[in-house]
Amino acid sequence: MQLLSAILKLILLVVIQLIIEQAPQLILGHPEVTINLSFIFIINCLLLLFTSHFKWFYILQFISLAIYAIVLVPQLFFFNMFNFYARMNYIFLSPGNFIIAFFYLLIAAAAISGIVWVQVKLIKSMRRQIYVVPVFALILIIAEFAAPTAEILSARAIPLNAKQTATETIAQVNDEPIVPWRKLYISYIGNNNIEQIQKDYNKFSKGKTSITPYQCNTTEDETSASLSPTIQYLQDTNANKDFLLLMESWGELAEPKEQEKLINHIKNLFKLQGPNLTKNYTLDFGRTCFHGNTSSAEGRELLNMNDEESYRAFLERNVAPPHNITQFKNQNGYHTIAGFTASKQYGSNMSNAEGFRRALGFKSRFYYEELSKHYKDNKENTYKAVFDENLIDSILNESKRYEKVFAYALTINTHTPFRFDVTNNIDGKYYYKIKRDLFKSFKENQQAYDQFYRIASIINHTFKRVAEANQTGEASTTTASRNSAQYSGAAPQQKPKPFDRILIIGDHANPDFRTRGLYNMKTVPFLIIRRRN
């Protein structure tokens, strides 16, 4: 009976350990979940063969969980832990924005302390049967080498679309696919993503030395392309005015039918602007692969590069990229403009946004430091920034001064951690009407819906401004364009000369734990607006 009691307590001990190690994946819906125990926890249990000083259990448990937090959480949340830590300077740029995060960190530390205390109490209560713990640990270590990884649930186990065979289709209601998990594994002690971390480290360590040209692989990326959409559609002299808008965290839903609903919603927004837009422009959609974070996406679109290591090579070692659309436009008589909603000090690897845009060759550059003189701050995340709509207004207004323009804008308001600003951003009836139509696409996930709504509202704002620029007769001047004219120096009465092509593309899928499982982690969508001949 005592042995059975000890085994039950051991099971409870392991369950507690799994919860604190795997909670971000298990609870918050990471699309590919591996259930395992940290190697340090197993060693910790084995040490009970040699010592009964439980202070070592406390110490090693904190080391184990600290490694998990420092290594695995950024790896899951930010695509690459090394690039995450290269941005720690953000804390010093706006420390006030991270006060809540530090408060949560203290709560987490206190909670973990209490959990470890419970674990020690469980082990102590086993009394003479305490040997069960190290024996269990020894069995796990043997299993690590002797037993293969067990795949509990794969994507094939649940129907993804109506075209699957009868043997593949288990149960489908109203032809609606249900995919609660993509894959679930048990790997005993587990590699804890060590292979992926090693791969990322090898890439990161090669940064600053070479450039990898952009390339999508059909098998891995679900699409094939050797040119980014910007290089493919905008690197020529066929138009006088081009505008590239890189949209923060605009990803593609994993379920194609649901993604199609979102695309149709954006098409409807385009049509709602009326003939000033629809008669003068066409709207087309596409998709491309992404490899990494926002810096990677900037390199992808402007330089046709494949990853952040290439970005670092260009920025820090002046390695020549395969393409440079800014340089191309400068050489062909265009005025080049770059705008960023946030501070010029944000950027990759302790560098800054200003340094990257200056290295690209943009002639006009403006950031939060200039925009904040005329616009109020946005409070939807931890970044110091104005509203993305204000950046777009300023870009369009600045372009009025030149006959030939290539403009580039990077948004920031929808960056994680994202919290929708209901007061300043929505018309209530419109918000809830769209919610009724699209909310189920996000599997009842409020945060994911709010973020998409915000992205769609920024895209719609761009549609509206382009439509206004194509009004017949003298264009009416909005308050926003008057404000941006104060900064740019352009006369607010001047009728804007419309852009010929506008490319809006996502930088990467949303990495937030709360929503990441909804997205295709291989591709991002884009739209291109082109003036009719």
Steps between C-alpha positions, in 0.01 A plus 500: 500500500783741586670421169178570310461826688858596410439424132184710498689788660774460239240521224365819657855636521556435128163650405591817687835509320337453159252779568764757595728401211242454225227746597577752222456226238229284658271774628549774244478289187841472339434308173769236556535371856769277646435371851827436681687564825809715527829318526594693814183384675597136431854557631347669801295188575804274455694702757259373766696175480796678655363781715190589693579871520197644331662839461664351190157409367394864544815634336495264203129547442548874474794445264284266290207741478728798443657324203153416372388862531820651358537257210172338401245776556681750271558217253128429480384860522753680283599235241866524602629554856828657387322773305271554800790577732657725240205734568528529875591866449126563446456483877733797540334697220160493672535350850161629611327275248649190665394567861202262471726233346740527795206478740383179330854366522500545877164324526632212289811468720285489813267241345791280394645521851172372638482221242854380578412504871203271423728270302743471792214427737383220270845341492546528876163338561615187315726418798661159449365470149699805388716267285204490257596848372860427387397160366237674285763747381735217405224329301437824311866537408504143369179570306659806342751277322286188456154627407401711197293815517129414519270700272164513677300714257595619153335737256379199296287382791257788452353612165641818354277535195214340318721336238642238736413136449240320707767320700668828587177677588386416850224745574411824334210722588373734227826438315682704768849370584592478867870498579557543877867390476729455204734252666552359848808305603640328807878488491581379855771734628475670164745713306323823610552649153877458537537410132315813388689718749831363371391571143399857590828555683701378200311747279533783749874441546546535123329839503689803370700286258280396206163552333253227407278600203127467556363162400174318577508123503182331376520215749588702810328831420191384307596736218789563263661835422849640457397865511314678779174670397658848523789410268263314268236772469668832575867483393457659158433842348151422369328732752572846634385439854530177699413439865606198708316451830641224723225397740599381848379146592267461202498123464300247304247280680588131497161399361471612134121544507523732799785695343284545191233664718753754624618575147138549388449740789794712382367487143168637627682784676663583167163505320340715771731790408299536180590585140786736592688186595340211310494677161859615529668199662503121501547291812683165503607268781789259538713320757869441560714317753658667803813405692528674836403831655434858390865577424510189283189624317655842440802329347269270304301780338763769450811291433363156399677333794395187680560547876614734774857378477504649149349819643787520748757439228360790297462737793812427702754385241373673184473169312336566162149348465369346175254789458448846648176654381571832672834533323335400172232768536758766596704420191191540283400845621248413772478678834510231768307535828504275808272531801478302822221546755731438797832643619805506274691321779304176466660233288695178480811404695546818703497698175219736401228552243664821383830324429332240280301752296803724460706202379227417248529849356161660578519876443212596734457322833268569790405323821316537828736781595356716219147362483433534874523879467171492308324179604404334826664182623359156432462282812424160347836342587827572678653698214537877499302586186222704340206347313594320178232696314690820581816353350313412180356853478847649539648270235226589251527869577880503467472327162298792359820703472660274241417373151663159550489329839582169665358500855533240772316482833525248784207480743528413871160535673408132451827371646471268798422537784190650336200646682230657286431869570121496487460868589712643220461248220152374439151586395304266726239387249760431232724309742226270626348448154833376367550295815178306432627419152859406581534411867468125448790513255716570803350209700330745737838658579430862593863613489555354152183662368592838650841490338362411158236772531777749576708383202195520273423851625854616409465344155158664460649835600749460215214418259320813615800728451568363151134549409509860628809569292303395190201724557409718201547869547684654793562241772365581841767518765453292812611596848755220484659631180510854644684368804744299289556806282628682808774241520579442132473862388253421221212739441176347626302651209709309244313222322699180560639316201381145552721196538508261206570183703456419866629170639382403851660187642523324835840469665432171684224303668390615842744342752279559806441181702130580524449503124798333335325166454246662265755597238691338218857533625646476149331770293374859518243675280542811290283722282598727216300796373585607144379792294293399199647581159 
